[in-house]
């Protein structure tokens, strides 16, 4: 009994330290976002309020950033899924040389520094007149999302028993019917997870948007960077803007943990 | 060789992915490699030159120094994250703390936090009036180790970058390690315990050998990601030395020195491709089996 109590105390201490480490930066972010008055020599803000949120919504630049970020993300998600679902199906069901080569190529993609692809794309985009073009940012955002989405979808397809497809085919189902009636119901979790990955990747994408979109198109991360980087530093609006990409992120984390229980299932089950 | 209907379907299903990879990844890469020799695919004028490479390899080259700085800081961040992440994952596996189930979601937040926001949050903690800066500098000054506050962010030692990177990579390490550790048969641990093994022996004789591939591959993934990420060194790094990717960014946007940007890009590709090849080639398939 005594031992169990001691163990519980230790668990509480260790978990608390880790949680504080994870949450402390977020706590400070919220302080900045809600601080209306905060003197330099004081540890905590004197007055809290929503001043910076209304400030953010009053400015045209930041309002547009919301629009760009939250319309690009679903488009990127759809485009990534459209590429990855057929590819993932092939990679999972036909384990031939082509599949392995494809997997390696996509994995290599993950190892490439994004900035290098960015500076290689920049002259191409300049030549085609696509710099600062809204639609041209979709493929740029997909580069980083594809490896994760593809892996999640491939894994989902792999968990489908092969006999099921064969049985359906023997009974006369077309390939499309096999996909719709056999694979979709069994793989939607993995596909949804892959889609959410693409969505949140697009929300987070920074350097390619900065290179290929700015200054005409500024997403939320670019706006945040403008307030933080460079020589003039105004943490409050940056903090208020950050909340708007952090909250969806937390929502996604909860969604993954509670309902999808895929790949990142951290001790949930 | 005869192409069967199956092959044809595979090709059709993979075609969009390949077109995407060729246009958005392969052509830009070729452009960077050719550009480093002065050959321009899309620009106006081309002239074959090795000037970029001479400048990069010069003994007092800022680019070379920057490459070493990038690898050095990324390696430190990787070692810290892997060690801390592995130990924490083992702690969760052995002790199975009941409270963990209720708070584990919090742990996934950094995975979904945009790097730029993560970097900014750490900046607010590390700048001279930030909480961590006040605590660390206060402690060091009271101990008499330093006489004036140490800059913890935008500093020449890369401390700020380390703080920002480890916060995200630690969580990644825990989340990757946790899966394979759960796959280990708990009877092995009970058997070892009843034969008198202590926790340290269980870790070194059971956990590490059974998860060594995932340790190597996770280290590779984290090292590569740390080297490639731009947001954190851009916001938390000092004015000098800088990460190579920040140098590339500045070359392209402020001085328009495409030749040096492309040359640095080639070295960057070589560094990450070598690392990526070594690790992915020997470990990836096993890791997929282990983590699934």
HADDOCK unambig.tbl for C-alpha pairs under 7 A between the chains (distance, minus, plus):
assign (segid A and resid 11 and name CA) (segid B and resid 97 and name CA) 6.03 0.50 0.50
assign (segid A and resid 22 and name CA) (segid B and resid 107 and name CA) 6.98 0.50 0.50
assign (segid A and resid 25 and name CA) (segid B and resid 121 and name CA) 5.17 0.50 0.50
assign (segid A and resid 25 and name CA) (segid B and resid 122 and name CA) 6.03 0.50 0.50
assign (segid A and resid 25 and name CA) (segid B and resid 125 and name CA) 6.78 0.50 0.50
assign (segid A and resid 26 and name CA) (segid B and resid 121 and name CA) 6.70 0.50 0.50
assign (segid A and resid 29 and name CA) (segid B and resid 121 and name CA) 5.89 0.50 0.50
assign (segid A and resid 83 and name CA) (segid B and resid 16 and name CA) 6.15 0.50 0.50
assign (segid A and resid 83 and name CA) (segid B and resid 17 and name CA) 5.73 0.50 0.50
assign (segid A and resid 86 and name CA) (segid B and resid 13 and name CA) 5.13 0.50 0.50
assign (segid A and resid 86 and name CA) (segid B and resid 14 and name CA) 6.90 0.50 0.50
assign (segid A and resid 87 and name CA) (segid B and resid 13 and name CA) 5.54 0.50 0.50
assign (segid A and resid 87 and name CA) (segid B and resid 14 and name CA) 4.97 0.50 0.50
assign (segid A and resid 90 and name CA) (segid B and resid 10 and name CA) 5.80 0.50 0.50
assign (segid A and resid 90 and name CA) (segid B and resid 13 and name CA) 6.92 0.50 0.50
assign (segid A and resid 111 and name CA) (segid B and resid 224 and name CA) 6.10 0.50 0.50
assign (segid A and resid 111 and name CA) (segid B and resid 272 and name CA) 6.06 0.50 0.50
assign (segid A and resid 111 and name CA) (segid B and resid 273 and name CA) 6.56 0.50 0.50
assign (segid A and resid 111 and name CA) (segid B and resid 276 and name CA) 5.85 0.50 0.50
assign (segid A and resid 112 and name CA) (segid B and resid 269 and name CA) 6.32 0.50 0.50
assign (segid A and resid 112 and name CA) (segid B and resid 272 and name CA) 6.46 0.50 0.50
assign (segid A and resid 113 and name CA) (segid B and resid 228 and name CA) 4.41 0.50 0.50
assign (segid A and resid 114 and name CA) (segid B and resid 228 and name CA) 6.65 0.50 0.50
assign (segid A and resid 115 and name CA) (segid B and resid 245 and name CA) 6.48 0.50 0.50
assign (segid A and resid 116 and name CA) (segid B and resid 265 and name CA) 5.35 0.50 0.50
assign (segid A and resid 117 and name CA) (segid B and resid 25 and name CA) 6.31 0.50 0.50
assign (segid A and resid 117 and name CA) (segid B and resid 28 and name CA) 5.72 0.50 0.50
assign (segid A and resid 117 and name CA) (segid B and resid 29 and name CA) 6.22 0.50 0.50
assign (segid A and resid 120 and name CA) (segid B and resid 28 and name CA) 3.95 0.50 0.50
assign (segid A and resid 120 and name CA) (segid B and resid 29 and name CA) 5.94 0.50 0.50
assign (segid A and resid 120 and name CA) (segid B and resid 31 and name CA) 5.53 0.50 0.50
assign (segid A and resid 120 and name CA) (segid B and resid 32 and name CA) 5.20 0.50 0.50
assign (segid A and resid 121 and name CA) (segid B and resid 28 and name CA) 5.02 0.50 0.50
assign (segid A and resid 123 and name CA) (segid B and resid 42 and name CA) 5.93 0.50 0.50
assign (segid A and resid 123 and name CA) (segid B and resid 43 and name CA) 6.73 0.50 0.50
assign (segid A and resid 124 and name CA) (segid B and resid 42 and name CA) 6.03 0.50 0.50
assign (segid A and resid 127 and name CA) (segid B and resid 42 and name CA) 6.17 0.50 0.50
assign (segid A and resid 204 and name CA) (segid B and resid 114 and name CA) 4.66 0.50 0.50
assign (segid A and resid 207 and name CA) (segid B and resid 230 and name CA) 6.95 0.50 0.50
assign (segid A and resid 221 and name CA) (segid B and resid 116 and name CA) 6.43 0.50 0.50
assign (segid A and resid 228 and name CA) (segid B and resid 120 and name CA) 6.96 0.50 0.50
assign (segid A and resid 229 and name CA) (segid B and resid 235 and name CA) 5.88 0.50 0.50
assign (segid A and resid 242 and name CA) (segid B and resid 117 and name CA) 6.04 0.50 0.50
assign (segid A and resid 246 and name CA) (segid B and resid 113 and name CA) 6.10 0.50 0.50
assign (segid A and resid 249 and name CA) (segid B and resid 109 and name CA) 6.86 0.50 0.50
assign (segid A and resid 249 and name CA) (segid B and resid 112 and name CA) 5.20 0.50 0.50
assign (segid A and resid 249 and name CA) (segid B and resid 113 and name CA) 6.11 0.50 0.50
assign (segid A and resid 250 and name CA) (segid B and resid 109 and name CA) 5.65 0.50 0.50
assign (segid A and resid 253 and name CA) (segid B and resid 105 and name CA) 6.60 0.50 0.50
assign (segid A and resid 253 and name CA) (segid B and resid 108 and name CA) 5.86 0.50 0.50
assign (segid A and resid 253 and name CA) (segid B and resid 109 and name CA) 6.01 0.50 0.50
assign (segid A and resid 253 and name CA) (segid B and resid 112 and name CA) 6.85 0.50 0.50
assign (segid A and resid 254 and name CA) (segid B and resid 105 and name CA) 6.04 0.50 0.50
assign (segid A and resid 257 and name CA) (segid B and resid 105 and name CA) 6.28 0.50 0.50
assign (segid A and resid 264 and name CA) (segid B and resid 175 and name CA) 6.19 0.50 0.50
assign (segid A and resid 266 and name CA) (segid B and resid 104 and name CA) 6.21 0.50 0.50
assign (segid A and resid 266 and name CA) (segid B and resid 175 and name CA) 6.17 0.50 0.50
assign (segid A and resid 267 and name CA) (segid B and resid 101 and name CA) 6.27 0.50 0.50
assign (segid A and resid 267 and name CA) (segid B and resid 104 and name CA) 6.75 0.50 0.50
assign (segid A and resid 268 and name CA) (segid B and resid 101 and name CA) 5.89 0.50 0.50
